[in-house]
Amino acid sequence: MLSNLIAAATGILFWLLLARVAHLSPTEIGIGYAIVGMGATIGVVAKGGLDTALLRSVPATSREGGASLRRFAILVGCAVAIVLSLGLGLAAELFHALPDIGRLGWLLVGATAVLLIITWLQDAYFLAEGDARFNLQRNLVLSAGRIVLPLPVIGLAWYHPVATTWLLALVASALAALFLGRHVPTRSGPLLARAAFLRRSMRNGAGSALEFLPGLLLAPLVLFVDGPSRAGHFAIAWTAASLLFVLSASISRSALAEMVQRGALDTRAVIRTGVRQHLLTVAPAAVMGILFAPTILGVFGPQYAAEGATAFAILCASILFVAPSYLYLSLLRAEDRGRPLVVFPLVILATLLVLAPILESSHGLPGVAAAWMLANAPFGLFAAWKLRHEAKEVMPHQRARALDRRPHAE
């Protein structure tokens, strides 16, 4: 939680430096955020279920076997990201879509996607090894880069300074993770075949991608419908609210690692811990965001408070549905239940893509935020009901085998 919270908080500070110190216009911020968002979107799709496969597979193999799986996962994810980036860039050029990004912007999109895959899979590997301090140290390097680099990059008048700064910070953190990986303790264990690893990844791939795609697509959607200035206003509101989503996701991902590492144990304690951590950390922050939305966004400037405060408050309120969804998805991943991991996020994505343009045309940025909350509400309520049931249930033998991380599980 601390690692992800630091990364998210310094991400907000990064945008604050751009808006208040560097005095970048909402148009420049909107284009930069769209480039980073598109890179993250491609990264999420290309990564698929590779991070979940690492979380489930690394504890059952040796240190050398785990490191080999990490390198293999990075190679596969980066290859897919490069292909997707080239395809989307060519499509945008042919159909004259998103002209504000430009050709160099699409190169930055692809580079961002590749570096995000590398760092995400490094984090998954460290978490699978049971030591999150390496995640924290890598994120500290990333955070320092996002605070130190913006003003020099803008001062040098580099093209797309927002995306370039983000990219340089990712490079520094990826290099730091390579050094940190040498300090993982030695551990014995059997080797896991790469074919089995890929099968596990594919079972979780669609669910992992679709879980984060809806949020990543919102800023480019606003850019496409309303232009870069409005995209910049929404980007700041989303970035501030994403503190809640990042914190919830980190709690849920830690719950998944705990379920896998502890093997075939009763998951009730893990679920209850996850719920308690949400109530102690995420819920109070959401209430503060709703009550003080204009003040919080006013830190970035009066324009952002005027245009984005209502949207920000709605996004904060949506955590009521997003948090149980994230925690329940972690339970599904621990049990390797592939079908619901695809169906539920796919329904959320489809609903969001239908509602967002309609509500934006009638209600502006608050309509986009409302579309996000309405798309998440049905599954969030279902997930909360299922978690309540799971927390009370005595784990049967079939579930015990599903959660067992020993080699025979494959």
RODO-2510 file (C-alpha; in nm, 4 decimals, decimal comma):
residues 410
     n   res          X          Y          Z
     1     m     0,0000     0,0000     0,0000
     2     l     0,2771     0,2405     0,0919
     3     s     0,4583     0,1750    -0,2364
     4     n     0,1507     0,2401    -0,4493
     5     l     0,0398     0,5346    -0,2386
     6     i     0,3781     0,7061    -0,2775
     7     a     0,3721     0,6479    -0,6525
     8     a     0,0184     0,7854    -0,6843
     9     a     0,0819     1,0836    -0,4562
    10     t     0,3966     1,1870    -0,6413
    11     g     0,2061     1,1379    -0,9652
    12     i    -0,0371     1,4034    -0,8449
    13     l     0,2560     1,6233    -0,7421
    14     f     0,3933     1,5790    -1,0942
    15     w     0,0747     1,7216    -1,2467
    16     l     0,0699     1,9937    -0,9837
    17     l     0,4216     2,1027    -1,0836
    18     l     0,3150     2,1175    -1,4462
    19     a     0,0006     2,3190    -1,3776
    20     r     0,1162     2,5593    -1,1042
    21     v     0,4945     2,5911    -1,1410
    22     a     0,5595     2,5261    -1,5098
    23     h     0,2247     2,6904    -1,6040
    24     l     0,1481     2,4405    -1,8781
    25     s    -0,1926     2,4982    -2,0339
    26     p    -0,4770     2,2488    -1,9953
    27     t    -0,4298     2,1738    -2,3656
    28     e    -0,0675     2,0632    -2,3185
    29     i    -0,1573     1,8668    -2,0072
    30     g    -0,4468     1,7003    -2,1872
    31     i    -0,2299     1,5878    -2,4798
    32     g     0,0461     1,4652    -2,2475
    33     y    -0,2000     1,2745    -2,0317
    34     a    -0,3560     1,1182    -2,3419
    35     i    -0,0134     0,9958    -2,4600
    36     v     0,0624     0,8426    -2,1204
    37     g    -0,2916     0,7009    -2,1045
    38     m    -0,2646     0,5417    -2,4479
    39     g     0,0724     0,3919    -2,3532
    40     a    -0,0776     0,2526    -2,0335
    41     t    -0,3735     0,1138    -2,2295
    42     i    -0,1453    -0,0706    -2,4716
    43     g     0,0676    -0,1857    -2,1790
    44     v    -0,2314    -0,3294    -1,9943
    45     v    -0,3509    -0,5176    -2,3032
    46     a    -0,0014    -0,6466    -2,3889
    47     k     0,0715    -0,7471    -2,0293
    48     g    -0,2482    -0,9475    -2,0127
    49     g    -0,2287    -1,2007    -1,7307
    50     l     0,1507    -1,2219    -1,7203
    51     d     0,1689    -1,0469    -1,3826
    52     t    -0,0936    -1,2779    -1,2316
    53     a     0,0903    -1,5778    -1,3761
    54     l     0,4097    -1,4578    -1,2075
    55     l     0,2292    -1,4136    -0,8769
    56     r     0,0951    -1,7683    -0,8957
    57     s     0,4002    -1,9419    -1,0457
    58     v     0,7117    -1,7846    -0,8939
    59     p     0,6534    -1,9044    -0,5327
    60     a     0,6464    -2,2657    -0,6562
    61     t     0,9823    -2,2552    -0,8344
    62     s     1,3443    -2,1717    -0,7531
    63     r     1,4974    -1,8251    -0,7558
    64     e     1,6614    -1,8971    -1,0910
    65     g     1,3359    -2,0378    -1,2256
    66     g     1,1421    -1,7332    -1,1059
    67     a     1,3928    -1,4929    -1,2609
    68     s     1,3742    -1,6873    -1,5878
    69     l     0,9939    -1,6621    -1,5874
    70     r     1,0209    -1,2882    -1,5211
    71     r     1,2524    -1,2381    -1,8193
    72     f     1,0300    -1,4530    -2,0401
    73     a     0,7184    -1,2596    -1,9348
    74     i     0,8863    -0,9250    -2,0057
    75     l     0,9986    -1,0450    -2,3495
    76     v     0,6489    -1,1634    -2,4429
    77     g     0,4747    -0,8530    -2,3075
    78     c     0,7140    -0,6081    -2,4751
    79     a     0,6879    -0,7865    -2,8111
    80     v     0,3087    -0,7628    -2,8031
    81     a     0,3259    -0,3964    -2,6954
    82     i     0,5528    -0,3049    -2,9870
    83     v     0,3200    -0,4720    -3,2370
    84     l     0,0126    -0,3027    -3,0901
    85     s     0,1822     0,0383    -3,0795
    86     l     0,2879     0,0147    -3,4432
    87     g    -0,0592    -0,0969    -3,5473
    88     l    -0,2398     0,1810    -3,3627
    89     g     0,0070     0,4442    -3,4797
    90     l    -0,0371     0,3405    -3,8427
    91     a    -0,4158     0,3318    -3,8030
    92     a    -0,4155     0,6809    -3,6511
    93     e    -0,2018     0,8055    -3,9411
    94     l    -0,4243     0,6493    -4,2065
    95     f    -0,7542     0,7652    -4,0579
    96     h    -0,6250     1,0999    -3,9238
    97     a    -0,7352     1,0109    -3,5701
    98     l    -0,6020     1,1984    -3,2644
    99     p    -0,3912     1,4397    -3,4732
   100     d    -0,2787     1,6264    -3,1600
   101     i    -0,0574     1,3307    -3,0647
   102     g     0,1507     1,3308    -3,3839
   103     r     0,4064     1,0766    -3,5086
   104     l     0,6615     1,1401    -3,2349
   105     g     0,3801     1,1207    -2,9819
   106     w     0,2974     0,7685    -3,1029
   107     l     0,6619     0,6687    -3,0563
   108     l     0,6334     0,7946    -2,6991
   109     v     0,3124     0,5921    -2,6610
   110     g     0,4937     0,2731    -2,7625
   111     a     0,7987     0,3421    -2,5456
   112     t     0,5750     0,4163    -2,2466
   113     a     0,3874     0,0888    -2,2993
   114     v     0,7111    -0,1126    -2,3103
   115     l     0,8552     0,0493    -1,9981
   116     l     0,5301     0,0106    -1,8054
   117     i     0,5236    -0,3610    -1,8870
   118     i     0,8828    -0,3976    -1,7655
   119     t     0,8162    -0,2185    -1,4357
   120     w     0,4762    -0,3819    -1,3747
   121     l     0,6208    -0,7302    -1,4237
   122     q     0,9209    -0,6454    -1,2070
   123     d     0,6795    -0,5425    -0,9305
   124     a     0,4765    -0,8624    -0,9730
   125     y     0,7974    -1,0674    -0,9480
   126     f     0,9076    -0,8920    -0,6286
   127     l     0,5628    -0,9356    -0,4752
   128     a     0,5624    -1,3039    -0,5719
   129     e     0,8957    -1,3395    -0,3933
   130     g     0,7215    -1,2125    -0,0789
   131     d     0,9228    -0,8924    -0,0308
   132     a     0,7435    -0,5708    -0,1249
   133     r     1,0324    -0,3499    -0,0102
   134     f     1,1820    -0,3856    -0,3595
   135     n     0,8559    -0,2492    -0,5047
   136     l     0,8802     0,0443    -0,2669
   137     q     1,2417     0,1169    -0,3607
   138     r     1,1659     0,1047    -0,7318
   139     n     0,8688     0,3351    -0,6876
   140     l     1,0821     0,5772    -0,4878
   141     v     1,3143     0,6088    -0,7891
   142     l     1,0123     0,6598    -1,0171
   143     s     0,8675     0,9194    -0,7816
   144     a     1,1957     1,1094    -0,7533
   145     g     1,2229     1,1210    -1,1314
   146     r     0,8728     1,2611    -1,1709
   147     i     0,9485     1,5374    -0,9212
   148     v     1,3011     1,6310    -1,0368
   149     l     1,2710     1,5997    -1,4160
   150     p     0,9654     1,8079    -1,5231
   151     l     1,1148     2,1568    -1,4967
   152     p     1,4464     2,0747    -1,6734
   153     v     1,2629     1,8933    -1,9551
   154     i     1,0199     2,1834    -2,0006
   155     g     1,3073     2,4323    -1,9792
   156     l     1,4828     2,2522    -2,2644
   157     a     1,1622     2,2837    -2,4699
   158     w     1,1514     1,9128    -2,5552
   159     y     0,8661     1,7902    -2,7712
   160     h     0,5742     1,6532    -2,5647
   161     p     0,7486     1,7383    -2,2337
   162     v     0,4809     1,5730    -2,0182
   163     a     0,5153     1,2318    -2,1814
   164     t     0,8942     1,2644    -2,2139
   165     t     0,9332     1,3339    -1,8420
   166     w     0,7160     1,0346    -1,7548
   167     l     0,9219     0,8179    -1,9890
   168     l     1,2579     0,9191    -1,8399
   169     a     1,1315     0,8495    -1,4870
   170     l     1,0180     0,5016    -1,5964
   171     v     1,3613     0,4317    -1,7464
   172     a     1,5312     0,5209    -1,4169
   173     s     1,2958     0,3022    -1,2115
   174     a     1,3336     0,0045    -1,4490
   175     l     1,7127     0,0233    -1,4203
   176     a     1,6821     0,0430    -1,0409
   177     a     1,4665    -0,2713    -1,0398
   178     l     1,7297    -0,4612    -1,2391
   179     f     1,9793    -0,3863    -0,9625
   180     l     1,7320    -0,4723    -0,6847
   181     g     1,6534    -0,8087    -0,8468
   182     r     2,0050    -0,9279    -0,7666
   183     h     1,9232    -0,9191    -0,3953
   184     v     1,6317    -1,1646    -0,4027
   185     p     1,7133    -1,4504    -0,1597
   186     t     1,8139    -1,7887    -0,2984
   187     r     1,5364    -2,0475    -0,2950
   188     s     1,5145    -2,4017    -0,4286
   189     g     1,2259    -2,5508    -0,6167
   190     p     1,1225    -2,7268    -0,9377
   191     l     1,1292    -2,5525    -1,2743
   192     l     0,7951    -2,4607    -1,4306
   193     a     0,7567    -2,5151    -1,8040
   194     r     0,7029    -2,1969    -2,0038
   195     a     0,4076    -2,3545    -2,1836
   196     a     0,2294    -2,4035    -1,8501
   197     f     0,3192    -2,0474    -1,7519
   198     l     0,1689    -1,9103    -2,0744
   199     r    -0,1484    -2,1148    -2,0269
   200     r    -0,1893    -1,9665    -1,6817
   201     s    -0,1255    -1,6208    -1,8214
   202     m    -0,3839    -1,6638    -2,0964
   203     r    -0,6482    -1,7784    -1,8492
   204     n    -0,6040    -1,4528    -1,6577
   205     g    -0,5141    -1,2299    -1,9518
   206     a    -0,8475    -1,0881    -2,0567
   207     g    -0,9584    -1,0249    -1,6992
   208     s    -0,6369    -0,8454    -1,6057
   209     a    -0,6513    -0,6241    -1,9152
   210     l    -1,0203    -0,5434    -1,8941
   211     e    -0,9962    -0,4567    -1,5242
   212     f    -0,7921    -0,1419    -1,5943
   213     l    -0,8924    -0,0580    -1,9508
   214     p    -1,2125     0,1331    -1,8668
   215     g    -1,0330     0,3960    -1,6598
   216     l    -0,7423     0,4274    -1,9032
   217     l    -0,9733     0,4903    -2,1977
   218     l    -1,1617     0,7800    -2,0397
   219     a    -0,9025     1,0554    -2,0938
   220     p    -0,8411     0,9687    -2,4626
   221     l    -1,2183     0,9501    -2,5084
   222     v    -1,2608     1,3028    -2,3696
   223     l    -0,9740     1,4190    -2,5919
   224     f    -1,1474     1,2691    -2,8959
   225     v    -1,4940     1,4092    -2,8137
   226     d    -1,4245     1,7465    -2,6494
   227     g    -1,0655     1,8365    -2,7386
   228     p    -0,7389     1,8684    -2,5443
   229     s    -0,8450     2,1454    -2,3045
   230     r    -1,1372     1,9503    -2,1606
   231     a    -0,9190     1,6389    -2,1578
   232     g    -0,6710     1,8281    -1,9419
   233     h    -0,9406     1,9247    -1,6902
   234     f    -1,0640     1,5663    -1,6726
   235     a    -0,7081     1,4292    -1,6508
   236     i    -0,6409     1,6215    -1,3293
   237     a    -0,9717     1,5129    -1,1736
   238     w    -0,9065     1,1501    -1,2676
   239     t    -0,5458     1,1598    -1,1450
   240     a    -0,6516     1,2916    -0,8053
   241     a    -0,9303     1,0344    -0,7723
   242     s    -0,7022     0,7536    -0,8909
   243     l    -0,5278     0,7672    -0,5529
   244     l    -0,8284     0,5772    -0,4226
   245     f    -0,8272     0,3249    -0,7082
   246     v    -0,4528     0,2629    -0,6788
   247     l    -0,4765     0,2119    -0,3042
   248     s    -0,7674    -0,0291    -0,3443
   249     a    -0,5859    -0,2212    -0,6185
   250     s    -0,2730    -0,2544    -0,4012
   251     i    -0,4748    -0,3964    -0,1125
   252     s    -0,6426    -0,6438    -0,3470
   253     r    -0,3185    -0,7470    -0,5170
   254     s    -0,1577    -0,8072    -0,1761
   255     a    -0,4577    -1,0229    -0,0843
   256     l    -0,4001    -1,2281    -0,3998
   257     a    -0,0320    -1,2771    -0,3150
   258     e    -0,1266    -1,3813     0,0376
   259     m    -0,3799    -1,6369    -0,0874
   260     v    -0,1245    -1,7903    -0,3241
   261     q     0,1756    -1,7904    -0,0885
   262     r    -0,0133    -1,9368     0,2052
   263     g    -0,1514    -2,2201    -0,0046
   264     a    -0,4716    -2,4069     0,0708
   265     l    -0,5840    -2,2129     0,3745
   266     d    -0,9173    -2,0590     0,4676
   267     t    -0,9454    -1,7358     0,2678
   268     r    -1,1910    -1,5783     0,5105
   269     a    -0,9158    -1,4110     0,7124
   270     v    -0,7578    -1,2662     0,3979
   271     i    -1,0892    -1,1254     0,2759
   272     r    -1,1679    -0,9761     0,6151
   273     t    -0,8231    -0,8160     0,6307
   274     g    -0,8740    -0,6678     0,2854
   275     v    -1,2146    -0,5274     0,3795
   276     r    -1,0791    -0,3850     0,7043
   277     q    -0,7885    -0,2153     0,5256
   278     h    -1,0318    -0,0610     0,2784
   279     l    -1,2474     0,0732     0,5603
   280     l    -0,9489     0,2193     0,7458
   281     t    -0,7697     0,3783     0,4502
   282     v    -0,9779     0,4079     0,1341
   283     a    -1,3164     0,4965     0,2810
   284     p    -1,2014     0,8012     0,4856
   285     a    -1,0022     0,9317     0,1890
   286     a    -1,3086     0,8999    -0,0359
   287     v    -1,5261     1,0925     0,2093
   288     m    -1,2663     1,3700     0,2288
   289     g    -1,2499     1,3845    -0,1501
   290     i    -1,6271     1,4197    -0,1811
   291     l    -1,6564     1,6866     0,0882
   292     f    -1,3597     1,8980    -0,0228
   293     a    -1,3573     1,8404    -0,3989
   294     p    -1,3359     2,2118    -0,4996
   295     t    -1,0593     2,2780    -0,2484
   296     i    -0,8548     1,9746    -0,3575
   297     l    -0,8760     2,0536    -0,7290
   298     g    -0,8288     2,4231    -0,6547
   299     v    -0,4703     2,3413    -0,5654
   300     f    -0,4109     2,2857    -0,9370
   301     g    -0,5771     2,6147    -1,0290
   302     p    -0,9237     2,7755    -1,0318
   303     q    -0,9990     2,6371    -1,3795
   304     y    -0,9599     2,2802    -1,2614
   305     a    -1,1793     2,3430    -0,9568
   306     a    -1,4521     2,5022    -1,1681
   307     e    -1,4495     2,2402    -1,4429
   308     g    -1,3608     1,9203    -1,2582
   309     a    -1,4816     1,9377    -0,8960
   310     t    -1,8159     1,7676    -0,9572
   311     a    -1,6572     1,4975    -1,1713
   312     f    -1,3915     1,4431    -0,9029
   313     a    -1,6559     1,4029    -0,6301
   314     i    -1,8449     1,1470    -0,8396
   315     l    -1,5243     0,9536    -0,9092
   316     c    -1,4475     0,9468    -0,5354
   317     a    -1,7976     0,8153    -0,4639
   318     s    -1,7509     0,5382    -0,7222
   319     i    -1,4950     0,3680    -0,4954
   320     l    -1,7973     0,2232    -0,3139
   321     f    -1,8367    -0,0074    -0,6161
   322     v    -1,4779    -0,0253    -0,7431
   323     a    -1,3239    -0,1489    -0,4153
   324     p    -1,5318    -0,4676    -0,3757
   325     s    -1,4831    -0,5372    -0,7463
   326     y    -1,1038    -0,5294    -0,7150
   327     l    -1,1037    -0,7501    -0,4061
   328     y    -1,3414    -1,0050    -0,5596
   329     l    -1,1367    -1,0165    -0,8824
   330     s    -0,8321    -1,1089    -0,6719
   331     l    -1,0262    -1,3981    -0,5220
   332     l    -1,1251    -1,5158    -0,8703
   333     r    -0,7615    -1,5004    -0,9825
   334     a    -0,6475    -1,6995    -0,6805
   335     e    -0,8948    -1,9705    -0,7799
   336     d    -0,8040    -1,9552    -1,1528
   337     r    -1,1667    -1,8938    -1,2476
   338     g    -1,1090    -1,7598    -1,5976
   339     r    -1,4630    -1,7138    -1,7300
   340     p    -1,5923    -1,4590    -1,4765
   341     l    -1,2577    -1,2759    -1,4990
   342     v    -1,3445    -1,2060    -1,8624
   343     v    -1,7207    -1,1595    -1,8461
   344     f    -1,7471    -0,9085    -1,5610
   345     p    -1,4803    -0,6582    -1,6749
   346     l    -1,5994    -0,6922    -2,0363
   347     v    -1,9512    -0,5925    -1,9344
   348     i    -1,8109    -0,2945    -1,7410
   349     l    -1,6060    -0,1838    -2,0422
   350     a    -1,8951    -0,2180    -2,2866
   351     t    -2,1317    -0,0298    -2,0551
   352     l    -1,8790     0,2505    -2,0074
   353     l    -1,8158     0,2913    -2,3807
   354     v    -2,1900     0,3209    -2,4390
   355     l    -2,2713     0,5554    -2,1494
   356     a    -1,9680     0,7884    -2,1515
   357     p    -2,0281     0,9609    -2,4884
   358     i    -2,4012     0,9915    -2,4211
   359     l    -2,3670     1,1377    -2,0719
   360     e    -2,0749     1,3606    -2,1718
   361     s    -2,2776     1,5205    -2,4490
   362     s    -2,5548     1,6082    -2,2040
   363     h    -2,3672     1,6663    -1,8757
   364     g    -2,0033     1,7293    -1,9688
   365     l    -1,7248     1,5957    -1,7471
   366     p    -1,9617     1,5024    -1,4606
   367     g    -2,1404     1,2832    -1,7147
   368     v    -1,8160     1,0953    -1,7899
   369     a    -1,7607     1,0392    -1,4177
   370     a    -2,1229     0,9282    -1,3771
   371     a    -2,0788     0,6812    -1,6637
   372     w    -1,7771     0,5351    -1,4805
   373     m    -1,9760     0,4926    -1,1594
   374     l    -2,2848     0,3495    -1,3306
   375     a    -2,0738     0,1020    -1,5281
   376     n    -1,9079    -0,0247    -1,2082
   377     a    -2,2183    -0,0266    -0,9877
   378     p    -2,3801    -0,3621    -1,0857
   379     f    -2,0623    -0,5690    -1,0547
   380     g    -1,9569    -0,3778    -0,7419
   381     l    -2,2828    -0,4664    -0,5670
   382     f    -2,2562    -0,8292    -0,6817
   383     a    -1,8929    -0,8475    -0,5663
   384     a    -1,9817    -0,7044    -0,2240
   385     w    -2,2547    -0,9670    -0,1833
   386     k    -2,0179    -1,2481    -0,2891
   387     l    -1,7401    -1,1288    -0,0570
   388     r    -1,9820    -1,1207     0,2344
   389     h    -2,0805    -1,4781     0,1530
   390     e    -1,7183    -1,5922     0,1094
   391     a    -1,6093    -1,4331     0,4366
   392     k    -1,8626    -1,6453     0,6242
   393     e    -1,8159    -1,9721     0,4344
   394     v    -1,6000    -2,2595     0,5577
   395     m    -1,3683    -2,3400     0,2660
   396     p    -1,4540    -2,6725     0,1031
   397     h    -1,1963    -2,9193    -0,0274
   398     q    -1,2421    -2,8110    -0,3903
   399     r    -1,1546    -2,4505    -0,3090
   400     a    -0,8591    -2,5637    -0,1005
   401     r    -0,7148    -2,7396    -0,4048
   402     a    -0,7804    -2,4349    -0,6267
   403     l    -0,5815    -2,2123    -0,3923
   404     d    -0,2988    -2,4611    -0,3401
   405     r     0,0187    -2,3229    -0,4969
   406     r     0,2116    -2,6510    -0,5035
   407     p     0,3364    -2,7808    -0,8430
   408     h     0,0577    -3,0366    -0,8845
   409     a    -0,1899    -2,7479    -0,9196
   410     e    -0,0835    -2,7251    -1,2824
***
